Amino acid sequence: MDIQNGLGPDGNILASGSNDNTIRLWNIATDECFNILHGHSARVRCISFSPDGKIFASASADESIKIWDINNGQCINTLTGHLKRVESISFSPDGKTLASCSYDCLIRLWDLNTSKCIKIFKGHIDHVYCVVFSPDGNMIVSVSRDKTIKLWNVFTGESIKSWEAHSHGV
């Protein structure tokens, strides 16, 4: 089973996504599942909490990203644009932008105020497995099945550096 989890910034809530297409919210202190969220039509690949802990995002094999309100468990928005499953997501340190990567070989940057894709990063030639913001929010790091690690400039969308680091996908 392939499950990706997210721990809320305050350490009190755990979100788990699963092959059953659901997200479960857990109270860490009581070990209780207090909400089961439905909305994706395929397995949930990744979950990421915003820095302030008010919302979280889920990435799915259904090619979508959903933004959820942590307080009421409602889906606030659905981001679409990837052409294959979305594998990983990462909030910028200020919580205003979301990065996503997909088996479509692309990285997308989303403005969470407008829910629009504001930049597409091209350069990987195979599935992109993971994407994460740098602590200052100026760069993104991605890893791919193409055996490379890439460092990207968030503002220009250009690859700053690339390393062929492994003999298999990273």
N, CA, C and O of each residue as an XYZ file, in Angstrom:
680
protein
N       0.842     -1.173      0.000
C       0.000      0.000      0.000
C       0.887      1.235      0.000
O       1.928      1.262      0.657
N       0.474      2.250     -0.734
C       1.236      3.482     -0.848
C       0.468      4.592     -0.144
O      -0.585      5.013     -0.622
N       0.974      5.064      0.972
C       0.291      6.095      1.739
C       1.255      7.239      1.997
O       2.391      7.018      2.417
N       0.809      8.447      1.750
C       1.592      9.640      2.050
C       0.866     10.404      3.141
O      -0.346     10.600      3.063
N       1.596     10.835      4.153
C       0.997     11.501      5.299
C       1.492     12.928      5.431
O       2.532     13.304      4.891
N       0.723     13.703      6.159
C       1.124     15.057      6.480
C       0.861     15.329      7.943
O      -0.188     14.962      8.473
N       1.804     15.965      8.589
C       1.662     16.338      9.982
C       1.450     17.840     10.037
O       2.232     18.604      9.473
N       0.397     18.260     10.713
C       0.100     19.681     10.830
C       1.205     20.414     11.554
O       1.917     19.811     12.356
N       1.370     21.709     11.292
C       2.466     22.479     11.881
C       2.440     22.520     13.407
O       3.489     22.665     14.036
N       1.255     22.395     14.012
C       1.195     22.428     15.476
C       1.432     21.052     16.091
O       1.506     20.921     17.313
N       1.552     20.026     15.249
C       1.829     18.684     15.739
C       0.639     17.967     16.339
O       0.803     16.891     16.916
N      -0.568     18.533     16.220
C      -1.758     17.918     16.823
C      -2.583     17.098     15.851
O      -3.376     16.253     16.267
N      -2.407     17.338     14.556
C      -3.222     16.663     13.542
C      -2.321     15.960     12.542
O      -1.312     16.501     12.088
N      -2.713     14.753     12.218
C      -2.063     13.988     11.167
C      -3.097     13.758     10.078
O      -4.243     13.415     10.370
N      -2.703     13.943      8.836
C      -3.576     13.642      7.703
C      -2.951     12.483      6.941
O      -1.757     12.502      6.640
N      -3.749     11.485      6.632
C      -3.253     10.353      5.854
C      -4.096     10.205      4.600
O      -5.323     10.294      4.642
N      -3.422      9.980      3.493
C      -4.094      9.733      2.226
C      -3.796      8.321      1.790
O      -2.740      7.777      2.115
N      -4.728      7.711      1.047
C      -4.572      6.286      0.779
C      -5.054      5.889     -0.606
O      -5.640      6.678     -1.347
N      -4.779      4.627     -0.919
C      -5.252      4.028     -2.169
C      -6.771      3.930     -2.219
O      -7.326      3.684     -3.290
N      -7.462      4.114     -1.098
C      -8.926      4.075     -1.105
C      -9.537      5.419     -1.508
O     -10.748      5.611     -1.401
N      -8.689      6.354     -1.973
C      -9.103      7.678     -2.480
C      -9.542      8.647     -1.393
O     -10.034      9.731     -1.708
N      -9.382      8.295     -0.139
C      -9.827      9.167      0.951
C      -8.637      9.762      1.683
O      -7.490      9.338      1.540
N      -8.980     10.773      2.478
C      -8.040     11.386      3.411
C      -8.659     11.249      4.788
O      -9.846     11.517      4.973
N      -7.868     10.838      5.735
C      -8.344     10.735      7.108
C      -7.561     11.724      7.967
O      -6.342     11.845      7.852
N      -8.294     12.426      8.828
C      -7.683     13.365      9.764
C      -7.689     12.727     11.147
O      -8.710     12.226     11.617
N      -6.518     12.760     11.786
C      -6.323     12.087     13.065
C      -5.922     13.081     14.140
O      -5.109     13.975     13.907
N      -6.504     12.912     15.322
C      -6.081     13.657     16.498
C      -4.945     12.858     17.122
O      -5.155     11.735     17.580
N      -3.755     13.422     17.142
C      -2.595     12.685     17.631
C      -2.703     12.379     19.125
O      -2.263     11.319     19.571
N      -3.280     13.292     19.896
C      -3.377     13.083     21.349
C      -4.318     11.937     21.707
O      -4.059     11.193     22.653
N      -5.415     11.791     20.949
C      -6.415     10.765     21.292
C      -6.355      9.534     20.391
O      -7.046      8.547     20.644
N      -5.534      9.585     19.343
C      -5.437      8.498     18.356
C      -6.740      8.287     17.580
O      -6.933      7.241     16.960
N      -7.623      9.273     17.613
C      -8.924      9.160     16.947
C      -8.901      9.742     15.544
O      -8.301     10.788     15.295
N      -9.569      9.041     14.631
C      -9.848      9.604     13.317
C     -11.101     10.456     13.479
O     -12.169      9.930     13.792
N     -10.983     11.759     13.270
C     -12.131     12.629     13.491
C     -12.795     13.104     12.210
O     -13.817     13.788     12.261
N     -12.228     12.751     11.057
C     -12.887     13.117      9.806
C     -12.341     12.256      8.676
O     -11.144     11.976      8.615
N     -13.233     11.840      7.785
C     -12.855     11.130      6.568
C     -13.322     11.991      5.402
O     -14.513     12.274      5.265
N     -12.374     12.405      4.562
C     -12.668     13.323      3.469
C     -12.692     12.581      2.142
O     -11.785     11.818      1.813
N     -13.755     12.829      1.395
C     -13.930     12.238      0.073
C     -13.871     13.357     -0.964
O     -14.327     14.471     -0.706
N     -13.318     13.066     -2.113
C     -13.270     14.081     -3.157
C     -12.419     13.649     -4.334
O     -12.706     14.011     -5.475
N     -11.379     12.883     -4.069
C     -10.536     12.391     -5.150
C     -11.146     11.126     -5.741
O     -11.792     10.346     -5.042
N     -10.931     10.938     -7.036
C     -11.466      9.747     -7.712
C     -10.391      8.681     -7.937
O     -10.644      7.664     -8.582
N      -9.204      8.918     -7.408
C      -8.111      7.945     -7.472
C      -7.250      8.138     -6.224
O      -7.482      9.053     -5.434
N      -6.261      7.273     -6.059
C      -5.464      7.269     -4.836
C      -4.838      8.628     -4.531
O      -4.459      9.376     -5.433
N      -4.743      8.919     -3.254
C      -4.123     10.153     -2.780
C      -2.630      9.889     -2.639
O      -2.214      9.000     -1.896
N      -1.833     10.667     -3.356
C      -0.384     10.440     -3.430
C       0.398     11.215     -2.367
O       1.424     10.735     -1.884
N      -0.076     12.405     -2.000
C       0.711     13.259     -1.104
C      -0.202     14.260     -0.410
O      -1.221     14.681     -0.958
N       0.183     14.632      0.804
C      -0.534     15.656      1.565
C       0.489     16.636      2.115
O       1.565     16.241      2.564
N       0.142     17.926      2.076
C       1.033     18.950      2.617
C       0.194     20.014      3.324
O      -0.796     20.498      2.776
N       0.592     20.368      4.528
C      -0.084     21.418      5.290
C       0.529     22.773      4.965
O       1.729     22.879      4.714
N      -0.304     23.806      4.971
C       0.201     25.169      4.823
C       0.977     25.523      6.090
O       0.742     24.933      7.144
N       1.899     26.482      5.994
C       2.695     26.852      7.173
C       1.861     27.302      8.369
O       2.253     27.071      9.513
N       0.714     27.943      8.121
C      -0.124     28.399      9.239
C      -1.078     27.317      9.748
O      -1.741     27.509     10.767
N      -1.153     26.188      9.050
C      -1.973     25.068      9.492
C      -3.468     25.220      9.270
O      -4.243     24.386      9.737
N      -3.895     26.266      8.567
C      -5.327     26.480      8.350
C      -5.877     25.665      7.189
O      -7.059     25.323      7.168
N      -5.020     25.356      6.227
C      -5.433     24.557      5.078
C      -4.380     23.482      4.821
O      -3.258     23.546      5.323
N      -4.779     22.501      4.030
C      -3.798     21.544      3.533
C      -4.176     21.179      2.121
O      -5.311     21.386      1.693
N      -3.222     20.635      1.402
C      -3.439     20.249      0.009
C      -3.222     18.748     -0.116
O      -2.430     18.152      0.615
N      -3.946     18.153     -1.062
C      -3.763     16.739     -1.372
C      -3.538     16.594     -2.870
O      -4.181     17.256     -3.686
N      -2.613     15.714     -3.204
C      -2.297     15.429     -4.609
C      -2.758     14.013     -4.902
O      -2.659     13.126     -4.054
N      -3.267     13.810     -6.122
C      -3.875     12.514     -6.413
C      -3.500     11.974     -7.780
O      -3.077     12.706     -8.675
N      -3.670     10.669     -7.909
C      -3.509     10.002     -9.198
C      -4.628     10.403    -10.163
O      -4.554     10.077    -11.348
N      -5.658     11.100     -9.686
C      -6.728     11.578    -10.575
C      -6.333     12.866    -11.313
O      -7.171     13.495    -11.960
N      -5.047     13.258    -11.214
C      -4.457     14.416    -11.897
C      -4.849     15.755    -11.284
O      -4.649     16.803    -11.897
N      -5.404     15.722    -10.084
C      -5.839     16.972     -9.458
C      -5.161     17.195     -8.115
O      -4.580     16.289     -7.517
N      -5.262     18.438     -7.673
C      -4.828     18.858     -6.343
C      -6.057     19.476     -5.697
O      -6.747     20.289     -6.313
N      -6.325     19.096     -4.473
C      -7.447     19.686     -3.746
C      -6.908     20.447     -2.547
O      -5.974     20.010     -1.875
N      -7.526     21.600     -2.297
C      -7.193     22.430     -1.145
C      -8.338     22.282     -0.148
O      -9.505     22.459     -0.499
N      -7.996     21.956      1.092
C      -8.982     21.640      2.127
C      -8.882     22.601      3.302
O      -7.792     23.039      3.672
N     -10.035     22.924      3.886
C     -10.099     23.702      5.122
C      -9.947     22.716      6.278
O     -10.737     21.780      6.402
N      -8.954     22.916      7.111
C      -8.692     21.973      8.195
C      -9.796     21.989      9.252
O     -10.051     20.965      9.887
N     -10.456     23.138      9.453
C     -11.471     23.242     10.506
C     -12.746     22.481     10.198
O     -13.307     21.825     11.075
N     -13.215     22.565      8.939
C     -14.487     21.909      8.627
C     -14.357     20.750      7.641
O     -15.347     20.084      7.337
N     -13.152     20.504      7.140
C     -12.936     19.386      6.231
C     -13.525     19.578      4.844
O     -13.654     18.616      4.087
N     -13.884     20.807      4.505
C     -14.469     21.074      3.195
C     -13.381     21.330      2.158
O     -12.348     21.928      2.459
N     -13.624     20.874      0.940
C     -12.729     21.174     -0.161
C     -12.987     22.614     -0.590
O     -14.102     22.958     -0.981
N     -11.976     23.439     -0.519
C     -12.086     24.853     -0.869
C     -11.943     25.045     -2.370
O     -12.625     25.872     -2.974
N     -11.033     24.256     -2.969
C     -10.750     24.433     -4.383
C     -10.099     23.191     -4.947
O      -9.511     22.392     -4.218
N     -10.212     23.037     -6.255
C      -9.536     21.961     -6.972
C      -8.680     22.582     -8.061
O      -9.166     23.374     -8.868
N      -7.404     22.221     -8.083
C      -6.467     22.724     -9.072
C      -6.234     21.635    -10.112
O      -5.882     20.504     -9.775
N      -6.432     21.984    -11.370
C      -6.227     21.019    -12.446
C      -5.312     21.611    -13.510
O      -5.256     22.827    -13.691
N      -4.609     20.749    -14.200
C      -3.699     21.184    -15.250
C      -2.687     20.108    -15.588
O      -2.250     20.000    -16.734
N      -2.310     19.311    -14.602
C      -1.395     18.206    -14.883
C      -2.103     17.176    -15.752
O      -3.315     16.985    -15.643
N      -1.335     16.513    -16.616
C      -1.894     15.551    -17.562
C      -1.726     14.108    -17.120
O      -2.230     13.191    -17.770
N      -1.022     13.906    -16.023
C      -0.876     12.590    -15.414
C      -0.935     12.770    -13.910
O      -1.083     13.889    -13.420
N      -0.819     11.672    -13.173
C      -0.993     11.744    -11.726
C      -0.051     12.765    -11.088
O       1.100     12.919    -11.495
N      -0.576     13.451    -10.081
C       0.210     14.418     -9.325
C       0.865     13.651     -8.182
O       0.193     12.991     -7.389
N       2.173     13.749     -8.114
C       2.943     12.905     -7.198
C       3.315     13.600     -5.896
O       3.354     12.960     -4.844
N       3.591     14.908     -5.951
C       4.081     15.609     -4.771
C       3.654     17.072     -4.823
O       3.484     17.650     -5.896
N       3.484     17.656     -3.639
C       3.121     19.062     -3.501
C       3.894     19.672     -2.344
O       4.286     18.973     -1.409
N       4.112     20.979     -2.413
C       4.847     21.673     -1.361
C       4.383     23.125     -1.287
O       4.322     23.816     -2.304
N       4.058     23.581     -0.085
C       3.713     24.984      0.120
C       4.979     25.824      0.211
O       5.997     25.388      0.748
N       4.893     27.037     -0.324
C       5.971     28.004     -0.127
C       5.987     28.393      1.351
O       4.975     28.241      2.035
N       7.114     28.892      1.853
C       7.186     29.269      3.267
C       6.143     30.304      3.694
O       5.715     30.306      4.849
N       5.730     31.184      2.774
C       4.712     32.186      3.126
C       3.286     31.663      2.948
O       2.329     32.357      3.291
N       3.137     30.456      2.418
C       1.819     29.838      2.272
C       0.974     30.373      1.133
O      -0.196     30.007      1.018
N       1.532     31.231      0.286
C       0.759     31.839     -0.791
C       0.837     31.067     -2.104
O       0.027     31.276     -3.007
N       1.813     30.177     -2.200
C       2.070     29.462     -3.442
C       2.217     27.975     -3.150
O       2.692     27.578     -2.086
N       1.804     27.168     -4.109
C       1.944     25.724     -3.999
C       2.701     25.228     -5.217
O       2.390     25.619     -6.343
N       3.685     24.375     -5.005
C       4.390     23.718     -6.104
C       3.858     22.298     -6.209
O       3.569     21.659     -5.197
N       3.731     21.806     -7.438
C       3.292     20.431     -7.655
C       4.142     19.809     -8.749
O       4.657     20.499     -9.629
N       4.277     18.492     -8.676
C       4.983     17.780     -9.736
C       4.191     16.536    -10.095
O       3.368     16.046     -9.322
N       4.468     16.042    -11.302
C       3.608     15.012    -11.855
C       4.380     14.032    -12.718
O       5.537     14.251    -13.076
N       3.706     12.958    -13.032
C       4.234     11.995    -13.995
C       4.233     12.577    -15.408
O       4.753     11.944    -16.327
N       3.662     13.770    -15.602
C       3.710     14.425    -16.916
C       5.049     15.140    -17.148
O       5.214     15.841    -18.146
N       5.997     14.963    -16.230
C       7.364     15.515    -16.306
C       7.434     17.006    -15.986
O       8.484     17.624    -16.160
N       6.342     17.584    -15.526
C       6.301     19.025    -15.270
C       6.179     19.343    -13.790
O       5.693     18.545    -12.989
N       6.642     20.545    -13.462
C       6.424     21.145    -12.153
C       5.572     22.380    -12.395
O       5.856     23.171    -13.295
N       4.551     22.542    -11.608
C       3.680     23.712    -11.739
C       3.712     24.512    -10.442
O       3.816     23.957     -9.348
N       3.619     25.818    -10.594
C       3.537     26.729     -9.466
C       2.137     27.343     -9.491
O       1.695     27.868    -10.513
N       1.449     27.268     -8.354
C       0.055     27.721     -8.249
C      -0.049     28.901     -7.297
O       0.499     28.868     -6.195
N      -0.757     29.949     -7.728
C      -1.092     31.069     -6.859
C      -2.350     30.670     -6.102
O      -3.400     30.480     -6.715
N      -2.265     30.539     -4.792
C      -3.409     30.053     -4.023
C      -4.503     31.107     -3.836
O      -5.628     30.765     -3.473
N      -4.188     32.379     -4.079
C      -5.229     33.413     -4.021
C      -6.148     33.341     -5.232
O      -7.354     33.559     -5.113
N      -5.581     33.037     -6.397
C      -6.372     33.002     -7.632
C      -6.669     31.575     -8.112
O      -7.504     31.373     -8.994
N      -5.984     30.594     -7.527
C      -6.086     29.181     -7.931
C      -5.623     28.948     -9.361
O      -6.032     27.980    -10.002
N      -4.778     29.827     -9.855
C      -4.256     29.720    -11.221
C      -2.829     29.206    -11.216
O      -2.058     29.472    -10.294
N      -2.492     28.465    -12.260
C      -1.114     28.061    -12.473
C      -0.366     29.286    -12.993
O      -0.738     29.859    -14.017
N       0.685     29.683    -12.284
C       1.406     30.894    -12.659
C       2.755     30.612    -13.333
O       3.361     31.515    -13.911
N       3.217     29.375    -13.260
C       4.486     29.049    -13.899
C       4.574     27.544    -14.097
O       4.114     26.768    -13.260
N       5.169     27.143    -15.212
C       5.430     25.737    -15.498
C       6.928     25.563    -15.685
O       7.546     26.261    -16.489
N       7.503     24.638    -14.946
C       8.928     24.342    -15.016
C       9.111     23.095    -15.883
O       8.569     22.031    -15.583
N       9.883     23.243    -16.965
C      10.148     22.137    -17.886
C      11.637     21.835    -17.883
O      12.464     22.747    -17.866
N      11.973     20.557    -17.898
C      13.377     20.185    -17.926
C      13.611     18.719    -17.625
O      14.575     18.130    -18.114
N      12.737     18.124    -16.824
C      12.845     16.689    -16.576
C      12.309     15.947    -17.802
O      11.402     16.424    -18.483
N      12.882     14.783    -18.067
C      12.441     14.011    -19.235
C      11.735     12.716    -18.834
O      11.495     11.844    -19.668
N      11.407     12.604    -17.552
C      10.650     11.454    -17.064
C       9.848     11.902    -15.846
O       9.907     13.068    -15.457
N       9.102     10.983    -15.246
C       8.240     11.294    -14.102
C       8.995     12.108    -13.045
O      10.143     11.808    -12.720
N       8.336     13.136    -12.520
C       8.900     13.904    -11.410
C       8.248     13.375    -10.134
O       7.024     13.362    -10.000
N       9.090     12.940     -9.205
C       8.616     12.262     -8.004
C       8.380     13.166     -6.804
O       7.475     12.918     -6.008
N       9.184     14.208     -6.669
C       9.081     15.030     -5.467
C       9.514     16.454     -5.773
O      10.403     16.688     -6.592
N       8.875     17.393     -5.107
C       9.213     18.804     -5.239
C       9.109     19.440     -3.861
O       8.201     19.129     -3.089
N      10.057     20.344     -3.555
C      10.030     21.025     -2.265
C      10.637     22.415     -2.408
O      11.591     22.618     -3.159
N      10.067     23.371     -1.673
C      10.589     24.738     -1.646
C      11.808     24.830     -0.747
O      11.936     24.082      0.222
N      12.696     25.747     -1.074
C      13.800     26.090     -0.174
C      13.205     26.883      0.994
O      12.114     27.437      0.864
N      13.906     26.946      2.130
C      13.377     27.684      3.286
C      13.081     29.157      3.016
O      12.192     29.727      3.648
N      13.809     29.789      2.087
C      13.542     31.202      1.781
C      12.492     31.380      0.682
O      12.082     32.506      0.403
N      12.052     30.286      0.055
C      11.024     30.349     -0.977
C      11.507     30.778     -2.342
O      10.694     30.929     -3.254
N      12.795     30.979     -2.518
C      13.332     31.464     -3.791
C      13.673     30.346     -4.771
O      13.839     30.591     -5.966
N      13.776     29.126     -4.267
C      14.150     27.997     -5.116
C      13.243     26.805     -4.845
O      12.600     26.702     -3.801
N      13.216     25.914     -5.821
C      12.515     24.642     -5.698
C      13.519     23.556     -6.073
O      14.319     23.726     -6.993
N      13.469     22.454     -5.360
C      14.266     21.280     -5.700
C      13.302     20.199     -6.165
O      12.247     19.996     -5.565
N      13.673     19.508     -7.240
C      12.846     18.400     -7.733
C      13.730     17.192     -8.001
O      14.918     17.321     -8.294
N      13.124     16.020     -7.895
C      13.814     14.767     -8.218
C      12.939     13.975     -9.177
O      11.712     14.078     -9.158
N      13.600     13.179    -10.019
C      12.869     12.543    -11.103
C      13.350     11.119    -11.373
O      14.433     10.701    -10.961
N      12.499     10.412    -12.076
C      12.841      9.088    -12.577
C      13.957      9.170    -13.622
O      14.601      8.167    -13.929
N      14.181     10.374    -14.167
C      15.252     10.548    -15.161
C      16.642     10.571    -14.520
O      17.632     10.872    -15.187
N      16.713     10.253    -13.226
C      17.963     10.127    -12.458
C      18.551     11.464    -12.047
O      19.691     11.512    -11.585
N      17.809     12.553    -12.203
C      18.363     13.870    -11.893
C      17.695     14.531    -10.701
O      16.545     14.260    -10.356
N      18.467     15.403    -10.099
C      17.992     16.358     -9.098
C      18.163     17.718     -9.745
O      19.232     18.026    -10.273
N      17.124     18.531     -9.711
C      17.214     19.864    -10.312
C      16.883     20.933     -9.270
O      15.999     20.766     -8.430
N      17.622     22.027     -9.358
C      17.396     23.210     -8.538
C      16.870     24.290     -9.461
O      17.495     24.606    -10.474
N      15.717     24.862     -9.114
C      15.016     25.817     -9.974
C      14.918     27.183     -9.312
O      14.801     27.285     -8.091
N      14.966     28.222    -10.120
C      14.690     29.590     -9.677
C      13.180     29.794     -9.757
O      12.589     29.676    -10.830
N      12.569     30.095     -8.636
C      11.105     30.253     -8.582
C      10.633     31.406     -9.459
O       9.559     31.326    -10.054
N      11.411     32.465     -9.548
C      10.977     33.669    -10.243
C      11.102     33.560    -11.764
O      10.257     34.069    -12.500
N      12.160     32.894    -12.226
C      12.362     32.777    -13.673
C      11.849     31.452    -14.236
O      11.581     31.346    -15.433
N      11.712     30.442    -13.372
C      11.293     29.126    -13.835
C      12.408     28.337    -14.497
O      12.165     27.272    -15.065
N      13.626     28.848    -14.429
C      14.756     28.193    -15.071
C      15.503     27.288    -14.104
O      15.574     27.554    -12.904
N      16.055     26.218    -14.648
C      16.883     25.316    -13.863
C      18.230     25.985    -13.597
O      18.923     26.393    -14.529
N      18.589     26.092    -12.334
C      19.850     26.706    -11.936
C      20.983     25.677    -12.007
O      22.073     25.963    -12.502
N      20.701     24.481    -11.504
C      21.677     23.395    -11.493
C      20.944     22.085    -11.688
O      19.748     21.965    -11.418
N      21.698     21.101    -12.166
C      21.145     19.767    -12.339
C      22.234     18.758    -12.036
O      23.379     18.921    -12.458
N      21.878     17.727    -11.311
C      22.816     16.667    -10.983
C      22.228     15.332    -11.424
O      21.080     15.019    -11.106
N      23.011     14.548    -12.154
C      22.628     13.164    -12.408
C      23.248     12.382    -11.263
O      24.426     12.025    -11.289
N      22.430     12.131    -10.271
C      22.948     11.702     -8.980
C      22.928     10.196     -8.748
O      23.644      9.698     -7.879
N      22.133      9.477     -9.495
C      21.944      8.062     -9.205
C      21.889      7.259    -10.496
O      21.731      7.813    -11.584
N      22.020      5.965    -10.359
C      21.945      5.096    -11.528
C      20.517      4.701    -11.860
O      20.260      4.104    -12.905
N      19.579      5.036    -10.965
C      18.149      4.809    -11.180
C      17.399      6.080    -10.778
O      18.010      7.056    -10.343
N      16.087      6.062    -10.924
C      15.285      7.225    -10.566
C      15.533      7.663     -9.134
O      15.785      6.839     -8.254
N      15.461      8.956     -8.912
C      15.729      9.531     -7.588
C      14.413      9.656     -6.832
O      14.398     10.117     -5.691
